[in-house]
Amino acid sequence: MCGIVGYIGKRNSVPILIEGLKRLEYRGYDSAGIGILNGNDSIIIKNKGKVSLLQEKVQQLNLKSFIGIGHTRWATHGIPNETNAHPHSNSDGSLFLIHNGIIENYQTLKRILINNGYKFKSETDSEVLPHLIDSFLKKGNNLVKSVQLALQEVEGTYGLAIIYTKEPDKIVAARKGSPLVVGLGEGENLVASDVSAVISHTKQVVYLEDGEVAVITQNDFCAKTIYDEDIRKEVHEITMSLEEIDKGGYPHFMLKEIMEQPESLRNSMRGRILLEEGNAKLGGLADVADRLANSKRILISACGTSWHAGLVGEYMFEHFTRIPTEVEYASEFRYRNPIVGSEDTVFFISQSGETADTLAALREAKLRGALALGICNAVGSSIARESDAGVYTHAGPEIGVASTKAFTSQLVVLALITLLIGRKKNLSLEDGKLIASELLTIPDKVEKILKLNPEIEIIAEQFKDAKNFLYLGRGYNFPVALEGALKLKEISYIHAEGYPAAEMKHGPIALIDENMPVVFIAPKDSTYEKIKSNIQEVKARGGKIIAIASENDDEIDHLVDYAIKIPDTIEMLRPILTVIPLQLLAYHIAVKKGLNVDQPRNLAKSVTVE
C-alpha cells in the first residue's frame, strides 16, 4: 500500500531516492521520508505530506550518500505525521528500515520488547521491526541473520529495506505479501516496491517472492530464505515503458484497481474471519459491539458509491440481525432535523474519510447522542478520528476517481459487521459458518469473473454510442443496479438510471425501445422468476438486454441479447460478484469513447466541500 525505494552504488543516492519516490506517488500516500548513511552516522529526514516537501528539506541540507532508502507511507497504524512516517530506527539510530504491509502480532512483540527495555516513539506497527532486529544483533548475530531470525517471529505482511551503520556495504530486503523488486545496474543496485522506481536506471530486475531475503551490495546481489537457504533467482528484462509501469502495466488506474479486487478483498477480510466460530473479529468495534448489537435502530449515512454500499448493508442488517435499518444521504441528514438518539447506531461510510457531507452528518449524530461508527479506507482521516469506533476497509490506495475496489471492500466489511452483530443475537452457528466460509471463497470467484474481461469488452463495443442506459435489479441487487448506472455516468457521460426491476412498469418502461440498452442483474436467487418476467416486458418492447446471470443458467440465454455468466454465492454476498462485470462494462465503454476514465470531468476523488 506504500512505496519503497533503495539505492547503493557510486552515485549520490539522495536525488535517486527522491526521483524514485516521485515515481511511486501514484500509489497514494500521506507522508514520506528517506534514510541515508553519512560516514558512520545515519541521517533520517521525513515529513507529513508530499514528496515535494521532502525534496525541499533535502535540498536545503545538500546531502550526499552512496547508500540510502526512501518511503512513501499510506497510514494503517497511527495518523499521518512525521513521527509515524518511515524510516523507523532502533534506539541508537544504528539501524533503520522502511516497511510496507501490516504486522499482525505487533502488539505482542511490542509488549515483549518494552519489557526488555526498548522504547517506542511512534504509533505504528512497523516500529517493532527495527527493535526486534536489534534484539538479535545484540546477541552477536550479523545483520542478515538478525533479519532472518526476527522475521521468523513476525506474523503478517511485509516489504522491507534495511540499512545498518556497522555493515554499511549492504541493503537487506525481505518480502512476504508485499511486492519487492531488485534492480541490477552497473556498479549500482536498487530495490523498490514497484519497477517504476528503478526503470530509469536499469531494465534488469529480480522479483522477490514471499519468504525471501535479499542482500544487495554495490556490485552483487544474492537471495536466501528466512531460514538461510540459498535461492537462485532469475533476472528479468523490463520491456514496458515507464508510463505503462506507473500503472502496473495497465492502461488506466481504474482497470488496475478493478483487477486488484481479489487481493483488496483478501486484505479487507484478512485476520477478521473466525471460521470455526462462525463469527467475525473486528478489533475496531470490540469496545462497542454489545451496544451496537443492542441498538434499537441502525442508520447508515454516506454519499455516492458508499451510499450504494450502505443500501446493501441495510438488507444484510435487517435480514440477519433483525434491527430496523435506514440509509440516509449524508448531504440531507443534518438538514432535516433527524430523529436520532442514544439508542441508535449510525454508520458513516467514506472511502477517503474526508467526505465533507458525511463528516458533517457524523458530527450531528454525535451531538444527538448516537453511537457514531466509521467505515473508511484512509487511516487517520477525519471520520476515522472523530467517530466513536470503526472499521478500516484496507482496500489499499484507490487512485481512479470512479470507485471500484473500495466499494467491494465496503461490502465485505458490512458483511463482517453483519456476522458480528448476528452472532450476538439470533444468527445460528451453522448459518454463521456458512457466511464465513462463503466470504473466504469470494476473492477466487472475483478472479474468475475478471477472466471475462475480453468478453465484456466485445459487448461494450456494441453500446459505446448509446445515449441512455437502464439498470434493473431486485433485492440485494437493486443497489448494484444503482452502482452500475453511476459508474457509467461517471466515466462515459452516458445518461443511466438504476431502478428496482419491478418499478420499471411504473414509469421507466415508457422509455424502452430498440435504442435503449437495459442491464438486468439476474442471478438465480429468490427473485429470479420475477425478474424473468421483467426481462420479457423489455423484450416485448424491443429493448436490447444485457444480463448478469448465474454460470449454470442456460434458460436465460434465449431471453437476452448478451448474458455475462458469473459464479454463484449466497444471496447477501452476490452484490460483490454482480458489480464486477458492471465496472468492466463502464470502463470499456468509456475507453472506446476516448475519455479519461481515471479523471472524469467535474469529479474529485475526495469530495471535501458540502
FIZA-161642 format. One line per field, with one value per residue (C-alpha): x, z, y; residue number from 1. Coordinates in nm, 2 decimals. Layout:
// residues N
u <- X, ...
w <- Z, ...
v <- Y, ...
torfi <- NUM, ...
***
This chain:
// residues 610
u <- 0.00, 0.31, 0.62, 0.97, 1.29, 1.66, 1.99, 2.36, 2.63, 2.88, 2.63, 2.47, 2.17, 1.97, 1.83, 1.78, 1.57, 1.36, 1.31, 1.20, 0.95, 0.80, 0.76, 0.56, 0.33, 0.05, 0.01, -0.13, 0.04, 0.02, 0.39, 0.74, 1.10, 1.45, 1.73, 2.10, 2.44, 2.69, 3.01, 2.93, 2.62, 2.26, 2.05, 1.68, 1.46, 1.08, 0.76, 0.39, 0.26, 0.40, 0.74, 0.79, 0.81, 1.06, 1.26, 1.28, 1.40, 1.67, 1.79, 1.85, 2.08, 2.29, 2.32, 2.54, 2.55, 2.62, 2.35, 2.00, 1.63, 1.31, 0.95, 0.60, 0.36, -0.02, -0.12, -0.25, -0.14, -0.12, -0.22, -0.02, 0.26, 0.63, 0.68, 0.48, 0.65, 0.93, 1.22, 1.20, 1.51, 1.64, 1.72, 2.07, 1.99, 2.24, 1.97, 1.69, 1.43, 1.12, 0.82, 0.51, 0.24, 0.09, 0.25, -0.05, 0.12, 0.29, 0.12, 0.25, 0.60, 0.58, 0.50, 0.79, 1.03, 0.91, 0.96, 1.32, 1.39, 1.30, 1.13, 0.89, 0.83, 0.55, 0.20, 0.30, 0.32, 0.63, 0.85, 0.86, 1.08, 1.40, 1.39, 1.32, 1.61, 1.83, 1.75, 1.91, 2.21, 2.27, 2.31, 2.61, 2.44, 2.52, 2.26, 2.13, 2.10, 1.93, 1.67, 1.61, 1.56, 1.34, 1.11, 1.06, 0.88, 0.66, 0.31, 0.16, 0.29, 0.60, 0.81, 1.13, 1.45, 1.71, 2.04, 2.28, 2.57, 2.80, 2.76, 2.74, 2.81, 2.46, 2.09, 1.90, 1.55, 1.27, 0.93, 0.61, 0.28, 0.41, 0.59, 0.96, 1.19, 1.57, 1.71, 2.05, 2.28, 2.65, 2.83, 2.50, 2.18, 1.84, 1.54, 1.18, 0.82, 0.75, 0.96, 0.85, 1.10, 1.40, 1.33, 1.51, 1.83, 1.81, 1.60, 1.73, 1.53, 1.48, 1.14, 1.15, 0.89, 0.73, 0.97, 1.28, 1.56, 1.78, 2.13, 2.21, 2.56, 2.71, 2.83, 2.63, 2.30, 2.20, 1.88, 1.81, 1.51, 1.44, 1.58, 1.91, 1.86, 2.03, 1.80, 1.89, 1.69, 1.61, 1.69, 1.40, 1.42, 1.17, 1.01, 0.73, 0.75, 0.77, 0.42, 0.28, 0.47, 0.34, 0.00, 0.13, 0.12, -0.25, -0.35, -0.55, -0.56, -0.93, -0.86, -0.57, -0.79, -1.07, -0.81, -0.67, -1.00, -0.92, -0.63, -0.81, -1.09, -0.85, -0.69, -1.03, -1.11, -0.76, -0.75, -1.11, -1.30, -1.33, -1.44, -1.49, -1.69, -1.90, -1.81, -1.60, -1.33, -1.33, -1.09, -1.22, -1.56, -1.46, -1.54, -1.88, -2.00, -2.26, -2.40, -2.42, -2.60, -2.85, -2.93, -3.30, -3.22, -2.93, -2.88, -2.62, -2.51, -2.29, -2.27, -2.24, -2.09, -2.06, -2.44, -2.50, -2.28, -2.50, -2.81, -2.67, -2.58, -2.94, -3.05, -2.78, -2.85, -3.23, -3.23, -2.96, -2.98, -3.35, -3.25, -3.45, -3.21, -3.23, -2.99, -2.95, -2.78, -2.53, -2.59, -2.95, -2.91, -2.83, -3.07, -3.39, -3.38, -3.33, -3.48, -3.16, -3.08, -2.87, -3.03, -2.94, -2.62, -2.52, -2.25, -2.07, -1.91, -1.65, -1.35, -1.14, -1.27, -1.28, -1.62, -1.75, -2.12, -2.06, -1.83, -2.10, -2.36, -2.13, -2.09, -2.47, -2.53, -2.28, -2.44, -2.77, -2.60, -2.60, -2.32, -2.12, -1.92, -1.69, -1.62, -1.34, -1.03, -0.80, -0.63, -0.60, -0.88, -1.12, -1.40, -1.17, -1.06, -1.40, -1.61, -1.66, -1.52, -1.50, -1.36, -1.10, -1.16, -0.78, -0.86, -0.53, -0.50, -0.76, -0.63, -0.91, -1.19, -1.46, -1.46, -1.43, -1.22, -1.32, -1.69, -1.64, -1.43, -1.70, -1.95, -1.71, -1.68, -2.06, -2.09, -1.84, -2.03, -2.35, -2.18, -2.05, -2.39, -2.59, -2.39, -2.46, -2.83, -3.01, -2.78, -2.70, -2.35, -2.43, -2.55, -2.26, -2.02, -2.19, -2.15, -1.78, -1.69, -1.86, -1.68, -1.35, -1.44, -1.53, -1.18, -1.13, -1.47, -1.39, -1.07, -1.29, -1.52, -1.22, -1.13, -1.44, -1.29, -1.24, -1.60, -1.72, -1.51, -1.68, -2.02, -1.90, -1.82, -2.19, -2.31, -2.05, -2.27, -2.58, -2.74, -2.92, -2.90, -3.13, -3.00, -3.25, -3.22, -3.42, -3.34, -2.97, -2.90, -3.11, -2.82, -2.60, -2.82, -2.77, -2.40, -2.37, -2.56, -2.34, -2.02, -2.14, -2.25, -1.92, -1.68, -1.86, -2.10, -2.39, -2.72, -2.80, -3.05, -3.09, -3.42, -3.58, -3.68, -4.05, -4.06, -3.98, -4.35, -4.44, -4.27, -3.94, -4.09, -4.21, -3.85, -3.79, -3.74, -3.49, -3.24, -3.25, -3.00, -3.12, -2.89, -3.06, -2.88, -3.04, -2.87, -3.06, -3.19, -3.52, -3.63, -3.52, -3.87, -4.00, -3.70, -3.75, -4.10, -3.94, -3.70, -3.99, -4.15, -3.84, -3.80, -4.16, -4.08, -3.76, -3.51, -3.16, -3.09, -2.76, -2.80, -2.56, -2.66, -2.55, -2.30, -2.53, -2.83, -2.90, -3.26, -3.18, -2.98, -3.29, -3.44, -3.15, -2.91, -2.60, -2.55, -2.25, -2.23, -2.07, -2.01, -2.28, -2.27, -2.51, -2.76, -2.61, -2.27, -2.39, -2.35, -1.97, -1.98, -2.25, -2.10, -1.76, -1.90, -2.07, -1.74, -1.57, -1.86, -1.85, -1.47, -1.46, -1.75, -1.56, -1.23, -1.39, -1.54, -1.19, -1.25, -1.02, -1.15, -0.91, -1.00, -1.36, -1.47, -1.60, -1.53, -1.27, -1.15, -1.23, -1.52, -1.43, -1.69, -2.06
w <- 0.00, 0.02, -0.18, -0.12, -0.30, -0.21, -0.37, -0.32, -0.57, -0.69, -0.74, -0.48, -0.36, -0.25, -0.58, -0.69, -0.39, -0.44, -0.80, -0.71, -0.45, -0.71, -0.94, -0.66, -0.58, -0.79, -0.53, -0.28, 0.04, 0.33, 0.43, 0.30, 0.42, 0.34, 0.54, 0.43, 0.57, 0.61, 0.72, 1.04, 1.10, 0.99, 0.87, 0.86, 0.70, 0.68, 0.69, 0.66, 0.31, -0.03, -0.17, -0.30, 0.07, 0.15, -0.16, -0.03, 0.31, 0.15, -0.10, 0.18, 0.36, 0.05, 0.15, -0.02, 0.04, -0.17, 0.01, 0.12, 0.14, 0.08, 0.16, 0.09, 0.37, 0.34, 0.70, 0.86, 1.22, 1.35, 1.20, 0.92, 1.08, 1.09, 1.38, 1.22, 0.88, 0.77, 0.81, 1.17, 1.36, 1.67, 1.99, 1.89, 1.53, 1.40, 1.22, 1.02, 0.79, 0.58, 0.58, 0.36, 0.50, 0.84, 1.13, 1.28, 1.60, 1.66, 1.99, 2.14, 2.00, 2.13, 2.49, 2.49, 2.36, 2.61, 2.89, 2.76, 2.78, 2.43, 2.39, 2.12, 1.96, 1.70, 1.69, 1.40, 1.38, 1.18, 1.46, 1.63, 1.34, 1.40, 1.77, 1.71, 1.47, 1.71, 1.98, 1.77, 1.68, 2.05, 2.07, 1.83, 1.50, 1.19, 1.01, 0.76, 1.04, 1.27, 1.00, 0.93, 1.30, 1.35, 1.06, 1.20, 1.49, 1.27, 1.16, 0.88, 0.56, 0.49, 0.22, 0.39, 0.31, 0.60, 0.65, 0.94, 1.01, 1.12, 0.79, 0.56, 0.24, 0.20, 0.20, 0.33, 0.18, 0.26, 0.13, 0.24, 0.08, -0.02, -0.36, -0.39, -0.69, -0.71, -1.00, -1.12, -1.27, -1.35, -1.02, -0.85, -0.75, -0.64, -0.45, -0.49, -0.43, -0.80, -1.11, -1.19, -0.93, -1.09, -1.47, -1.53, -1.40, -1.52, -1.72, -1.54, -1.24, -1.00, -0.84, -0.48, -0.36, -0.02, 0.24, 0.06, 0.20, -0.05, 0.03, -0.20, -0.24, -0.49, -0.72, -0.62, -0.51, -0.35, -0.21, 0.08, 0.27, 0.62, 0.72, 0.54, 0.24, -0.07, -0.37, -0.73, -0.89, -1.25, -1.40, -1.60, -1.87, -1.83, -2.17, -2.08, -2.10, -1.79, -1.84, -1.86, -1.55, -1.34, -1.37, -1.31, -1.68, -1.71, -1.94, -1.66, -1.28, -1.29, -1.48, -1.24, -0.94, -1.09, -1.14, -0.79, -0.63, -0.54, -0.33, -0.19, -0.08, 0.09, 0.26, 0.38, 0.55, 0.65, 1.01, 1.06, 1.00, 1.27, 1.06, 1.34, 1.55, 1.25, 1.36, 1.27, 1.47, 1.43, 1.67, 1.60, 1.72, 2.02, 2.28, 2.13, 2.00, 2.28, 2.24, 1.87, 1.90, 2.14, 1.92, 1.87, 1.52, 1.28, 1.03, 0.75, 0.62, 0.31, -0.04, -0.39, -0.42, -0.04, -0.02, -0.25, -0.03, 0.26, 0.08, 0.06, 0.43, 0.51, 0.35, 0.54, 0.88, 0.87, 0.75, 0.98, 1.29, 1.28, 1.37, 1.18, 0.94, 0.73, 0.48, 0.45, 0.21, 0.43, 0.24, 0.35, 0.70, 0.91, 0.73, 0.81, 1.19, 1.21, 1.49, 1.63, 1.99, 2.24, 2.15, 1.78, 1.60, 1.29, 1.04, 0.83, 0.51, 0.31, 0.11, 0.19, 0.54, 0.45, 0.26, 0.39, 0.39, 0.57, 0.83, 0.90, 0.94, 1.18, 1.40, 1.40, 1.51, 1.79, 1.91, 1.94, 2.15, 1.89, 1.86, 1.56, 1.38, 1.08, 0.78, 0.57, 0.38, 0.49, 0.83, 1.03, 0.83, 0.99, 1.00, 1.15, 1.42, 1.51, 1.51, 1.84, 1.68, 1.34, 1.08, 0.81, 0.48, 0.40, 0.02, -0.04, -0.22, -0.49, -0.75, -1.01, -0.93, -1.00, -0.70, -0.77, -0.52, -0.23, -0.30, -0.29, 0.02, 0.19, 0.11, 0.27, 0.59, 0.61, 0.58, 0.86, 1.08, 1.00, 1.11, 1.43, 1.53, 1.41, 1.62, 1.93, 1.85, 1.68, 1.40, 1.45, 1.45, 1.13, 0.95, 1.08, 0.95, 0.61, 0.58, 0.69, 0.46, 0.16, 0.24, 0.20, -0.14, -0.28, -0.39, -0.60, -0.76, -0.84, -1.01, -1.23, -1.32, -1.42, -1.68, -1.86, -1.94, -2.31, -2.35, -2.17, -2.39, -2.70, -2.55, -2.47, -2.84, -2.93, -2.69, -2.68, -2.88, -2.67, -2.53, -2.23, -2.02, -1.78, -1.50, -1.32, -1.02, -0.73, -0.36, -0.28, -0.65, -0.66, -0.51, -0.76, -1.04, -0.89, -0.87, -1.23, -1.36, -1.15, -1.29, -1.65, -1.58, -1.40, -1.67, -2.00, -1.96, -2.08, -1.90, -1.70, -1.43, -1.18, -1.06, -0.87, -1.16, -1.05, -1.06, -1.43, -1.52, -1.30, -1.54, -1.69, -1.93, -2.13, -2.24, -2.37, -2.74, -2.98, -2.89, -2.51, -2.36, -2.04, -1.80, -1.57, -1.27, -1.28, -1.08, -0.98, -0.65, -0.47, -0.72, -1.03, -1.16, -1.11, -1.29, -1.59, -1.62, -1.62, -1.89, -2.10, -2.06, -2.20, -2.48, -2.59, -2.65, -2.85, -2.58, -2.60, -2.30, -2.12, -1.83, -1.54, -1.48, -1.29, -1.47, -1.46, -1.61, -1.96, -1.99, -1.98, -2.30, -2.53, -2.34, -2.36, -2.62, -2.41, -2.10, -1.87, -1.66, -1.32, -1.02, -0.76, -0.38, -0.10, -0.16, 0.08, -0.09, -0.46, -0.50, -0.46, -0.76, -0.98, -0.97, -1.12, -1.48, -1.45, -1.35, -1.66, -1.89, -1.78, -1.82, -2.17, -2.30, -2.17, -2.32, -2.65, -2.64, -2.59, -2.25, -1.95, -1.72, -1.43, -1.41, -1.54, -1.58, -1.28, -1.03, -0.75, -0.56, -0.22, -0.20, 0.07, 0.01, 0.11
v <- 0.00, 0.23, 0.30, 0.17, 0.26, 0.19, 0.26, 0.15, 0.24, 0.51, 0.79, 1.02, 0.82, 1.13, 1.25, 0.89, 0.83, 1.14, 1.06, 0.71, 0.84, 1.07, 0.77, 0.60, 0.89, 0.74, 0.47, 0.71, 0.82, 1.07, 1.11, 1.05, 1.00, 0.90, 0.75, 0.76, 0.69, 0.97, 0.80, 0.61, 0.82, 0.77, 1.06, 1.04, 1.31, 1.27, 1.47, 1.45, 1.54, 1.54, 1.42, 1.78, 1.90, 1.63, 1.73, 2.09, 1.98, 1.76, 2.02, 2.27, 2.02, 1.95, 1.58, 1.32, 0.95, 0.63, 0.43, 0.51, 0.41, 0.61, 0.56, 0.69, 0.59, 0.53, 0.52, 0.20, 0.22, 0.57, 0.90, 1.06, 1.27, 1.30, 1.06, 0.78, 0.83, 0.60, 0.52, 0.39, 0.32, 0.13, 0.32, 0.44, 0.50, 0.25, 0.05, 0.20, 0.05, 0.11, -0.12, -0.19, -0.42, -0.49, -0.67, -0.85, -0.96, -0.63, -0.57, -0.89, -0.82, -0.47, -0.58, -0.82, -0.56, -0.29, -0.55, -0.59, -0.21, -0.09, 0.24, 0.33, 0.67, 0.61, 0.46, 0.23, -0.15, -0.10, 0.03, -0.32, -0.43, -0.23, -0.31, -0.68, -0.70, -0.50, -0.76, -1.03, -0.80, -0.77, -1.14, -1.13, -1.21, -1.02, -0.81, -1.08, -1.34, -1.10, -1.01, -1.38, -1.46, -1.15, -1.24, -1.59, -1.42, -1.19, -1.26, -1.05, -0.90, -0.70, -0.55, -0.43, -0.25, -0.22, -0.04, -0.09, 0.16, -0.12, -0.30, -0.01, -0.20, -0.35, -0.31, -0.61, -0.65, -0.90, -0.98, -1.15, -1.05, -0.70, -0.68, -0.60, -0.59, -0.56, -0.36, -0.47, -0.20, -0.14, -0.07, 0.01, -0.18, -0.07, -0.21, -0.09, -0.19, -0.12, -0.13, 0.23, 0.34, 0.17, 0.17, 0.50, 0.33, -0.03, -0.27, -0.58, -0.68, -0.97, -1.02, -1.14, -1.40, -1.45, -1.56, -1.44, -1.21, -1.02, -0.90, -0.61, -0.46, -0.22, -0.50, -0.80, -0.95, -1.28, -1.42, -1.65, -1.77, -1.65, -2.00, -1.92, -2.14, -2.01, -1.93, -1.89, -1.60, -1.54, -1.20, -1.04, -0.77, -0.49, -0.43, -0.19, 0.18, 0.40, 0.53, 0.18, 0.07, 0.36, 0.19, -0.16, -0.24, -0.14, 0.15, 0.31, 0.31, 0.22, -0.10, -0.18, -0.13, -0.34, -0.62, -0.57, -0.67, -1.03, -0.90, -0.60, -0.82, -1.06, -0.77, -0.65, -0.98, -1.09, -1.19, -1.10, -1.43, -1.68, -1.98, -2.24, -1.99, -1.87, -1.52, -1.21, -1.04, -0.66, -0.50, -0.15, -0.25, -0.46, -0.20, -0.11, -0.44, -0.50, -0.15, -0.20, -0.53, -0.38, -0.08, -0.01, 0.12, 0.14, 0.43, 0.43, 0.77, 0.81, 0.96, 0.83, 0.48, 0.45, 0.51, 0.22, 0.00, 0.12, 0.01, -0.34, -0.32, -0.23, -0.56, -0.75, -0.59, -0.62, -0.98, -1.12, -0.90, -0.80, -0.44, -0.18, -0.01, 0.31, 0.45, 0.83, 1.06, 1.23, 1.55, 1.55, 1.40, 1.71, 1.94, 1.76, 1.76, 1.38, 1.18, 1.02, 0.94, 0.74, 0.41, 0.44, 0.35, 0.54, 0.41, 0.66, 0.52, 0.70, 0.58, 0.89, 0.95, 1.32, 1.35, 1.68, 1.59, 1.26, 1.43, 1.69, 1.42, 1.23, 1.54, 1.59, 1.23, 1.26, 1.58, 1.39, 1.11, 0.83, 0.58, 0.70, 0.44, 0.49, 0.26, 0.41, 0.33, 0.61, 0.57, 0.89, 1.06, 1.29, 1.04, 0.78, 1.02, 1.17, 0.85, 0.67, 0.35, 0.19, -0.05, 0.02, -0.15, -0.19, -0.18, 0.00, 0.33, 0.39, 0.65, 0.63, 0.87, 0.62, 0.39, 0.01, -0.19, 0.05, -0.04, -0.41, -0.38, -0.18, -0.47, -0.72, -0.50, -0.47, -0.85, -0.89, -0.65, -0.83, -1.15, -1.00, -0.85, -1.15, -1.40, -1.18, -1.20, -1.48, -1.60, -1.97, -2.12, -2.31, -2.00, -1.81, -2.07, -2.07, -1.69, -1.70, -1.99, -1.82, -1.49, -1.68, -1.80, -1.46, -1.34, -1.66, -1.61, -1.25, -1.37, -1.60, -1.31, -1.09, -1.35, -1.25, -0.91, -0.98, -1.09, -0.78, -0.55, -0.70, -0.62, -0.27, -0.21, -0.27, 0.00, 0.27, 0.51, 0.46, 0.78, 0.62, 0.30, 0.14, -0.08, -0.31, -0.54, -0.68, -0.73, -0.72, -0.64, -0.32, -0.12, -0.29, -0.15, 0.19, 0.15, 0.01, 0.32, 0.55, 0.40, 0.45, 0.81, 0.90, 0.80, 0.77, 1.06, 0.84, 0.91, 0.60, 0.52, 0.23, 0.11, -0.18, -0.41, -0.42, -0.04, -0.03, -0.06, 0.24, 0.48, 0.40, 0.14, 0.44, 0.50, 0.15, 0.10, -0.06, 0.22, 0.16, -0.09, -0.24, -0.42, -0.68, -0.81, -1.16, -1.43, -1.74, -1.61, -1.58, -1.31, -1.49, -1.59, -1.24, -1.08, -1.31, -1.16, -0.81, -0.92, -1.04, -0.70, -0.52, -0.78, -0.73, -0.36, -0.41, -0.32, -0.45, -0.67, -0.74, -0.98, -1.06, -1.42, -1.73, -1.95, -2.25, -2.06, -2.19, -2.08, -1.71, -1.72, -1.72, -1.42, -1.17, -1.04, -1.08, -1.29, -1.25, -1.57, -1.54, -1.78, -1.82, -1.75, -1.68, -1.40, -1.15, -1.17, -1.17, -0.79, -0.83, -1.05, -0.90, -0.55, -0.66, -0.70, -0.36, -0.20, -0.35, -0.26, 0.10, 0.11, -0.03, 0.19, 0.50, 0.39, 0.32, 0.67, 0.81, 0.95, 1.00, 0.72, 0.80, 1.17, 1.22, 1.58, 1.77, 1.49, 1.46, 1.16, 1.31, 1.55, 1.79, 2.05, 2.03
torfi <- 1, 2, 3, 4, 5, 6, 7, 8, 9, 10, 11, 12, 13, 14, 15, 16, 17, 18, 19, 20, 21, 22, 23, 24, 25, 26, 27, 28, 29, 30, 31, 32, 33, 34, 35, 36, 37, 38, 39, 40, 41, 42, 43, 44, 45, 46, 47, 48, 49, 50, 51, 52, 53, 54, 55, 56, 57, 58, 59, 60, 61, 62, 63, 64, 65, 66, 67, 68, 69, 70, 71, 72, 73, 74, 75, 76, 77, 78, 79, 80, 81, 82, 83, 84, 85, 86, 87, 88, 89, 90, 91, 92, 93, 94, 95, 96, 97, 98, 99, 100, 101, 102, 103, 104, 105, 106, 107, 108, 109, 110, 111, 112, 113, 114, 115, 116, 117, 118, 119, 120, 121, 122, 123, 124, 125, 126, 127, 128, 129, 130, 131, 132, 133, 134, 135, 136, 137, 138, 139, 140, 141, 142, 143, 144, 145, 146, 147, 148, 149, 150, 151, 152, 153, 154, 155, 156, 157, 158, 159, 160, 161, 162, 163, 164, 165, 166, 167, 168, 169, 170, 171, 172, 173, 174, 175, 176, 177, 178, 179, 180, 181, 182, 183, 184, 185, 186, 187, 188, 189, 190, 191, 192, 193, 194, 195, 196, 197, 198, 199, 200, 201, 202, 203, 204, 205, 206, 207, 208, 209, 210, 211, 212, 213, 214, 215, 216, 217, 218, 219, 220, 221, 222, 223, 224, 225, 226, 227, 228, 229, 230, 231, 232, 233, 234, 235, 236, 237, 238, 239, 240, 241, 242, 243, 244, 245, 246, 247, 248, 249, 250, 251, 252, 253, 254, 255, 256, 257, 258, 259, 260, 261, 262, 263, 264, 265, 266, 267, 268, 269, 270, 271, 272, 273, 274, 275, 276, 277, 278, 279, 280, 281, 282, 283, 284, 285, 286, 287, 288, 289, 290, 291, 292, 293, 294, 295, 296, 297, 298, 299, 300, 301, 302, 303, 304, 305, 306, 307, 308, 309, 310, 311, 312, 313, 314, 315, 316, 317, 318, 319, 320, 321, 322, 323, 324, 325, 326, 327, 328, 329, 330, 331, 332, 333, 334, 335, 336, 337, 338, 339, 340, 341, 342, 343, 344, 345, 346, 347, 348, 349, 350, 351, 352, 353, 354, 355, 356, 357, 358, 359, 360, 361, 362, 363, 364, 365, 366, 367, 368, 369, 370, 371, 372, 373, 374, 375, 376, 377, 378, 379, 380, 381, 382, 383, 384, 385, 386, 387, 388, 389, 390, 391, 392, 393, 394, 395, 396, 397, 398, 399, 400, 401, 402, 403, 404, 405, 406, 407, 408, 409, 410, 411, 412, 413, 414, 415, 416, 417, 418, 419, 420, 421, 422, 423, 424, 425, 426, 427, 428, 429, 430, 431, 432, 433, 434, 435, 436, 437, 438, 439, 440, 441, 442, 443, 444, 445, 446, 447, 448, 449, 450, 451, 452, 453, 454, 455, 456, 457, 458, 459, 460, 461, 462, 463, 464, 465, 466, 467, 468, 469, 470, 471, 472, 473, 474, 475, 476, 477, 478, 479, 480, 481, 482, 483, 484, 485, 486, 487, 488, 489, 490, 491, 492, 493, 494, 495, 496, 497, 498, 499, 500, 501, 502, 503, 504, 505, 506, 507, 508, 509, 510, 511, 512, 513, 514, 515, 516, 517, 518, 519, 520, 521, 522, 523, 524, 525, 526, 527, 528, 529, 530, 531, 532, 533, 534, 535, 536, 537, 538, 539, 540, 541, 542, 543, 544, 545, 546, 547, 548, 549, 550, 551, 552, 553, 554, 555, 556, 557, 558, 559, 560, 561, 562, 563, 564, 565, 566, 567, 568, 569, 570, 571, 572, 573, 574, 575, 576, 577, 578, 579, 580, 581, 582, 583, 584, 585, 586, 587, 588, 589, 590, 591, 592, 593, 594, 595, 596, 597, 598, 599, 600, 601, 602, 603, 604, 605, 606, 607, 608, 609, 610
***
